[in-house]
Amino acid sequence: MTLINQNFGEIGSSKRDKFEEGFEAFKIGVMMLELRKELGMTQEELALKCGTTKNYISRIEK
């Protein structure tokens, strides 16, 4: 039994699905932050390009 299975249940369980969903969201935020910094953009600049707010970009990256 893996550590993830021990802590979050087997694949397909509601607890595991919630964990996986949160982890995917975390990965997207980290990738977005890294790419934004690589491109030398501020959160505000990215928000303007995406048609959203700086606060929303900040929440995704965190």
N, C-alpha and C positions, 0 to 999 in steps of 0.2 A: 504494500500500500504506500502510495506516495504521500509526501507531506501535504500537498494541495488537497488530495482526496481526504486525508485525515482531518484537515481543518475546514474544508468547504464542501465535502461530500463528493459523490460520484458525478461524472459528467451526466448532465440532464436533470440533476436535482435543482430545485429552485434556489437553494443557497449557493450552489456552484454557478448557476446561470447568472445570478446577481454579481458574484465575484468576477466572473469572466467579462461581464458587461462593464463593470467599473474599471477593470484592468485595460480593456480596449480603449475606453475613454481617456485613461491616464496616458497610454501610449500615443494617442492622437495629439494630446496636449503637449507632450514632450517633443514630438516630431515637429509640430507647428512652431513651438518656441525656437527650436534649433534652426529651422529653416528661416524663420523671420530674422533671427540674429545673423545668420549667414548672409542674408540679403541686405543687412544693414537697415532694416525697417524698424520703426517704432510700432508699438501696439496701435497707436492712433492712425498711423499711415496704413497699416493692414486693415484696420476697421473701416477706413474710408474706401479702400479697394473692394472690400467684401460687402459694403452696405450695412454695416452694423456699428456697434459702439465699442470704444476702448474697454469699457467695463466688461463687455461680453467676451472679448478676446482675452482679457486678463483671467476671467473665470475659467475659460477653456484651458489656458496654459497652466493653471494651478490645479 
